[in-house]
Amino acid sequence: MPQLNPNPWLFIMLTSWLTLSLIIQPKLLSFTTTNPPSHKPTMTTKTTPWTWPWI
């Protein structure tokens, strides 16, 4: 049963995981966001309750 033999795919999986975590991920995380969050004060709006016509 070839599914139980870890030799062909285990090395590929470990290599791809290490490549992703050690090379690609730091490069992706170094990018700055294109739309940084602004520090505007939050404005609260006054809401009025809804009056249901059938009550």
N, C-alpha and C positions, 0 to 999 in steps of 0.2 A: 504494500500500500504506500504509494509515494507521498500521501498527505502527511504521514507520520514521520517522514524523514526530514529533520530540520536543517540538514546541510545546505540545500540549494537556496533556501529563502531566508534563513536566519542571518547570514552575513549581509545580505542585501538590505534587510530590514534595519539592522543595526547601523550600517553605513549610511543609509538615508536618514535615519533618525539623528545621528551625530552630525551629519552635514546640515540638516535643518536647524538643530539647536545650537551649533557652534559657529556656523558661518552665515546662514541666511537670516536667522532671527535677529542677531544684533544689528545687521545692516537695515532691516526693516524697522526696528525700534528706534533707530537714530534719526529717522525722518521727523520733521516737525509737522504738526497738523496744519492743514491748509486754512482752516477756519478756527483759530483759537477762541476759546470761550471768553466772552467779555465779562467784566466785573461791574456790570450795571446794577444799581439797586433794584430789588424786586418791588414792583408796585402791586399793592393789593387792590383788588376791585371789589366794590360793594355789590353784593348780589341780593336780589329781592326774591322772596319765595314765589313759586308759581301758584296761581289760584286756579284750581280746577273747576270748570263750569258745572260739572255734574254733581259736585258735593254740596 
